[in-house]
Amino acid sequence: MVKVALAGLGFMGKMHLGIYLNKLEGVEVAALCDVNNGALNIKSLDAGGNIETDGAEIDLSGIRKYPDYKEMLKDGGFDFVDICLPTYLHADAAVDAMDAGFHVFCEKPMAISVKEAERIVDKVHETGKLFSVGQCLRYWPAYTEIKRLIDSGKYGKVRYAEFARFSMTPTWTRDNWILDGRLSGNAALDLHIHDVDMILFLFGKPEGLKSNGIAEKDGSISHITTLYQYRDKVVTSSGGWICSGSFGFNMRAMYILEKATVELDFSRNPVVMVYPGEGEKYPLPLAEGDGYYYELRNFAENVAAGSFSGTVTPESALESVRVCFAEIDSAKRNKETRI
Ligand SMILES: NC(=O)c1ccc[n+]([C@@H]2O[C@H](COP(=O)([O-])OP(=O)(O)OC[C@H]3O[C@@H](n4cnc5c(N)ncnc54)[C@H](O)[C@@H]3O)[C@@H](O)[C@H]2O)c1
């Protein structure tokens, strides 16, 4: 049995808690931390947010609870810390946990700046602790099955790929921290990093990029569109949270290969359709469950085994933060950025 301490019981923390309590075997929730006493005493997993949590009734009475993160680290009694705190707290929380001797799973984005993300990577190397980030698309069946199809070479090379992530404005975070660009990086970091990470996972680092963004009053970017430079393909991505509330949320992608076109659209069922050059269109079979479940299962198994075997490494998570900031820089200067 692997023991976890979960920090931050807002939208994402409740999502993770539900997985630990109701879906994953072999993980025990040993401690919970939140500055908000109400969050520590929730009776259901209903969370708000742009992706549904399961809303199940829960009983947290047997679990140790802490308003103070450092107190929780001091008391210990767990193997890893799962950080679901606001992004600007990630680096300090991760570094403190590793210094205290714990492995760390941290929600995305890894940190609020490249410098802070580098600080985490340095600490991983110094302590030898296991560390991964919730770049959940690398574990999400729709995206991973398409990657498997591309990597198989069955339909030839990718000629064009396009990723899109559209959301209503998030209004569910504590004190609206997410709408303050200094604390969240706004959508250009917080939301868009999902597609950036998938692009890097599929195609590696681009040579350069050009972004355009919609800037808010504080200068941070609430919607960003980027053209990435690869020699042998055209890749674009667009994401933000300026959609009207009634729209909700959707993620989409389009892949044009030499011998097939593949479309992913979460507003549709089946989510992934394959349109081959020869033969009938067909839905791509997908495993049940979402990326949150598979990423946490993988990390818990890694902790149990004492070694890391995941696809989200400290370095890959840092690279995704770097590319997001290169895009933000490009959008602000209205110039191409070389990488
Ligand atoms: N992987 C995904 O798809 C996904 C989706 C949503 C959010 N996230 C990420 O998850 C993280 C949390 O976002 P959220 O939407 O859950 O925010 P949230 O505001 O809903 O939850 C954050 C929680 O942390 C608590 N908190 C704040 N400061 C604290 C402190 N110093 N000590 C202890 N607790 C503290 C708050 O009280 C709150 O309950 C962010 O980094 C966000 O980008 C990831």
The ligand as a MOL file (V3000), in Angstrom:
LIG
                    3D

  0  0  0     0  0            999 V3000
M  V30 BEGIN CTAB
M  V30 COUNTS 44 48 0 0 0
M  V30 BEGIN ATOM
M  V30 1 N -4.7880 18.8370 -15.1060 0
M  V30 2 C -5.8490 19.6090 -15.3280 0
M  V30 3 O -6.6030 19.3860 -16.2700 0
M  V30 4 C -6.1440 20.7350 -14.3750 0
M  V30 5 C -7.4350 21.2690 -14.3220 0
M  V30 6 C -7.6850 22.2950 -13.3920 0
M  V30 7 C -6.6600 22.7800 -12.5950 0
M  V30 8 N -5.4010 22.2420 -12.7040 0 CHG=1
M  V30 9 C -4.2900 22.7770 -11.8920 0
M  V30 10 O -4.4930 22.3900 -10.5300 0
M  V30 11 C -4.0010 23.4000 -9.6460 0
M  V30 12 C -5.1230 23.8090 -8.6940 0
M  V30 13 O -6.1780 24.3990 -9.4440 0
M  V30 14 P -7.6940 24.3590 -8.9290 0
M  V30 15 O -8.5380 24.6960 -10.0960 0
M  V30 16 O -7.9470 23.0980 -8.1970 0 CHG=-1
M  V30 17 O -7.7020 25.5970 -7.9000 0
M  V30 18 P -8.6680 25.7820 -6.6340 0
M  V30 19 O -8.5740 27.2130 -6.2440 0
M  V30 20 O -10.0090 25.2120 -6.9350 0
M  V30 21 O -7.9970 24.8510 -5.5020 0
M  V30 22 C -6.8280 25.2150 -4.8350 0
M  V30 23 C -6.9690 24.8130 -3.3640 0
M  V30 24 O -5.7130 25.1020 -2.7010 0
M  V30 25 C -6.0200 25.6760 -1.4320 0
M  V30 26 N -4.8660 26.5000 -1.0030 0
M  V30 27 C -4.5000 27.7220 -1.4540 0
M  V30 28 N -3.3740 28.1330 -0.8430 0
M  V30 29 C -3.0170 27.1520 0.0120 0
M  V30 30 C -1.9340 26.9670 0.9150 0
M  V30 31 N -0.9830 27.9150 1.0680 0
M  V30 32 N -1.8840 25.8330 1.6530 0
M  V30 33 C -2.8490 24.8780 1.5310 0
M  V30 34 N -3.9090 24.9950 0.6800 0
M  V30 35 C -3.9870 26.1020 -0.0690 0
M  V30 36 C -7.2810 26.4910 -1.6490 0
M  V30 37 O -7.9760 26.7270 -0.4480 0
M  V30 38 C -8.0570 25.5940 -2.6270 0
M  V30 39 O -8.9200 24.7020 -1.9510 0
M  V30 40 C -3.5120 24.5380 -10.5500 0
M  V30 41 O -2.1210 24.4680 -10.7350 0
M  V30 42 C -4.2360 24.2970 -11.8590 0
M  V30 43 O -3.5480 24.7980 -12.9930 0
M  V30 44 C -5.1370 21.2140 -13.5550 0
M  V30 END ATOM
M  V30 BEGIN BOND
M  V30 1 1 1 2
M  V30 2 2 2 3
M  V30 3 1 2 4
M  V30 4 1 4 5
M  V30 5 2 4 44
M  V30 6 2 5 6
M  V30 7 1 6 7
M  V30 8 2 7 8
M  V30 9 1 8 9
M  V30 10 1 8 44
M  V30 11 1 9 10
M  V30 12 1 9 42
M  V30 13 1 10 11
M  V30 14 1 11 12
M  V30 15 1 11 40
M  V30 16 1 12 13
M  V30 17 1 13 14
M  V30 18 2 14 15
M  V30 19 1 14 16
M  V30 20 1 14 17
M  V30 21 1 17 18
M  V30 22 2 18 19
M  V30 23 1 18 20
M  V30 24 1 18 21
M  V30 25 1 21 22
M  V30 26 1 22 23
M  V30 27 1 23 24
M  V30 28 1 23 38
M  V30 29 1 24 25
M  V30 30 1 25 26
M  V30 31 1 25 36
M  V30 32 1 26 27
M  V30 33 1 26 35
M  V30 34 2 27 28
M  V30 35 1 28 29
M  V30 36 1 29 30
M  V30 37 2 29 35
M  V30 38 1 30 31
M  V30 39 2 30 32
M  V30 40 1 32 33
M  V30 41 2 33 34
M  V30 42 1 34 35
M  V30 43 1 36 37
M  V30 44 1 36 38
M  V30 45 1 38 39
M  V30 46 1 40 41
M  V30 47 1 40 42
M  V30 48 1 42 43
M  V30 END BOND
M  V30 END CTAB
M  END
